[in-house]
Amino acid sequence: MLIIGGGIVGSGIARDAALRGLRTLLVEQADFASGTSSRSSRLLHGGLRYLAQGRIGLVREASHEKMRLSKIAAHLCQPLPFLFPVWKGAGWPLWTLSIGVKVYDLLCGGNNLGKSRTYRPAELLKHLPGLRREGLKGGTSHYDALTNDARLVIDTLRSAEAAGASLRNYTSFVAGTASNGTWTCTVRDQLDDEVVEIQARTVINAAGAWSAKIPHSTVRLRLTKGVHVVIDHARLPVSEAVVLPEGDRILFVIPWGERIILGTTDTEYQGDPAAVRTDPDDIDYILGVVNRAFPEARIKPDDVISTWAGVRPLVAPRHENAGAPSDVSRNHEIRMGEPGWFDVAGGKLTTYRLMAEQTIDQVGRHLGAHLPRSRTAELPLSPGPHSGVLPPPVEREVVAESCRQEWVVHLDDLLLRRTSWHFYHANHAEIAERVACWMAELLGWNPERIALELKRYQNAADHPPRLSPATGSRE
């Protein structure tokens, strides 16, 4: 089996396939998790708002997967209460939301990560003292979990490799032709500029936002842009996550150690998925929603430590005028467009394991093989020694482990995805220079390579170190 795409879906498929005894090769055109899979809200959740859209099956499916991930990847699943304030004339009525969170618990199999409840205004303000009091009707709480999306990919890949899968980042799919039940495919190793021919009985297109552009793909996508910003916890000292209604959307305030994640947006995107960036308007929108809910916070763009932007590869609806981006279904599709060619598209971070299981089930039927049942819902992932929801300390030992065991090629691979140091720490430039020197010792970089890697990192970072107006130097 050849898998195209090293994001969360491709990594899950590689793990499931290898565990069931299939010879598996996964190729990723850039770094593992460098697309959507490192640019999410970092949540494992069923999607409470999908209940209002009547998507009960999707919520049940994702809720069950959330609970499975809490077992097999406990180190990447931090249970977190989400407080949902209700103001007069905005969002769902309190009574509707109170019923909704109870239904949400039931859809987790009646055993969520914690029990939901309803609050009167005074009770809610004890949890969120800075919340806007005018028109406050009360609120609810329900439980979901905070994760580290890029680490979930890397740890899934570590598990896939341990089961026998072969994994190659910076290796792109070029072309493929089918003959007599076999696909002959060409891939290019971008590091060595070497072209290799591979034969596979099945090819899985799991390229996410790029999947519609892969030769032989039958995927039609509707891409939407999501932006997140990170501020210091002291600027908005909440200990529980908050769900803020904004029109027909919601925005999260998520505690993340010493930081707070704010997001996300949901707007149409037509450009190159690799070139998506945070615009000043995106930051203004997010901070505007938060400041209206917490009027004393007065968070400003200068308070932003880092940002990330990504695109959601949603399966395009059959009708072009299918409503706002937030109305597009998060369901996934697995389709065999040609014999042995499978397109896997859509879905959510939370449901990646299920998508992988269903994909390999279909592959087994196509091959006429009696594959063993999937065990990915029971077997724990193989975590790296420094893997967790929060970034590890900035230490040489962490860099060494990532370089030797986790397919790190470039400086941005490590700062953005293996460790999240760029997003968590305000002194981006200082850390980048220190880490680049450590990587030079480990990987044999010369001074010219160090300079190139620092430049590449600054170009890859969505929110680079700001320049001092006085000197032009990095702060």
Number of C-alpha atoms within 10 A of each C-alpha: 22 23 25 26 31 32 28 33 30 31 34 26 30 34 29 31 29 21 24 19 13 18 15 24 21 25 26 25 20 18 22 30 28 20 26 23 27 25 23 24 22 23 21 27 21 28 21 19 17 17 18 13 10 10 16 17 13 20 23 21 17 25 27 21 23 25 25 20 25 20 17 17 21 18 18 26 24 19 18 20 21 20 25 25 30 24 21 13 10 14 17 18 15 21 12 10 22 20 13 20 22 17 17 23 20 14 20 20 12 12 12 20 19 14 14 20 15 22 19 14 17 14 13 21 18 10 13 19 14 16 20 17 16 9 12 19 18 21 24 24 26 24 21 25 22 22 26 28 25 27 26 30 25 26 20 27 30 22 25 26 20 14 19 18 24 17 21 18 21 18 25 19 22 14 15 19 12 17 9 6 12 15 22 17 18 16 20 19 18 14 10 9 9 10 15 13 12 14 16 19 19 22 26 26 29 29 26 29 25 17 22 19 12 18 13 17 19 19 22 17 19 19 22 21 23 25 25 23 24 24 27 20 17 11 14 21 16 17 17 17 25 22 20 21 19 12 8 12 16 19 19 23 22 26 23 22 14 13 20 26 24 26 29 23 20 20 16 16 17 11 11 10 21 15 11 19 20 18 13 9 9 21 21 13 14 19 21 16 19 24 18 14 19 18 15 12 17 14 17 14 12 8 13 18 23 21 25 22 26 27 30 28 25 24 22 17 14 8 7 8 7 11 10 12 18 17 12 15 17 20 18 17 16 19 18 18 13 13 16 19 22 23 25 27 28 26 23 24 25 26 26 21 25 22 24 26 21 16 23 21 19 16 23 17 11 14 14 9 10 10 16 11 12 19 13 21 17 11 13 17 24 18 20 18 10 18 20 20 23 20 20 15 11 14 11 15 12 18 22 17 15 21 20 11 10 19 20 22 17 18 25 26 23 25 22 23 26 29 27 21 21 27 26 25 20 18 15 23 19 13 15 21 16 13 20 24 16 18 23 15 12 14 14 10 16 11 12 8 13 18 14 13 20 19 13 14 22 18 12 17 20 21 21 18 19 14 11 10 9 6 8 9 10 14 14
